């Protein structure tokens, strides 16, 4: 799945200027980091309530 997405992004980069694609990449990475942080916090709070 990731491999396919990467290929699509590579094809898109041909049409999209590099600075725009970089901006999209960084925003995606930041969003995933934020989601991961939220998920981690949720799991931690869940563990506390279980214990």
MIRO-825209 format. One line per 2 residues: their letters; for each residue x, y, z of C-alpha. Coordinates in pm, 1 decimal. Example, Ala and Ser with C-alpha at 12.3 -4.5 7.8 and 13.67 -1.06 7.14 Angstrom:
residues 2
as> 1230.0:-450.0:780.0  1367.0:-106.0:714.0
end
This chain:
residues 51
xx> 0.0:0.0:0.0  276.0:243.7:96.6
xx> 468.1:144.5:-214.6  173.7:234.5:-440.1
xx> 121.9:567.9:-261.7  491.0:648.7:-304.7
xx> 472.2:579.0:-677.5  166.0:801.2:-715.2
xx> 341.8:1080.6:-524.7  648.4:1043.1:-746.5
xx> 429.1:1077.5:-1054.7  256.8:1379.8:-900.4
xx> 592.3:1544.1:-828.9  650.6:1565.4:-1203.8
xx> 348.4:1794.4:-1239.4  367.4:1966.4:-900.4
xx> 657.8:2207.4:-834.0  909.9:2058.2:-593.0
xx> 858.9:2323.4:-323.6  484.1:2255.4:-319.0
xx> 531.5:1878.3:-292.6  785.5:1932.6:-13.5
xx> 531.6:2144.9:172.0  273.9:1866.3:131.2
xx> 525.4:1609.9:258.2  618.7:1812.2:566.9
xx> 254.7:1881.3:654.6  176.3:1509.3:614.9
xx> 468.2:1412.4:838.9  363.2:1666.5:1102.3
xx> 4.5:1541.4:1087.8  117.2:1179.8:1133.8
xx> 341.8:1278.9:1425.4  50.8:1463.6:1586.9
xx> -182.2:1165.9:1530.8  78.1:928.1:1673.7
xx> 122.6:1151.2:1978.1  -253.4:1164.7:2032.1
xx> -278.7:786.0:1989.3  8.2:730.4:2234.1
xx> -155.9:959.2:2489.5  -488.2:778.7:2439.5
xx> -322.1:437.7:2489.9  -138.9:562.6:2799.8
xx> -458.5:703.3:2953.6  -636.4:378.3:2863.7
xx> -370.0:176.7:3046.6  -404.9:399.8:3352.7
xx> -782.0:348.7:3364.2  -745.0:-29.4:3321.3
x> -492.1:-46.5:3605.6
end
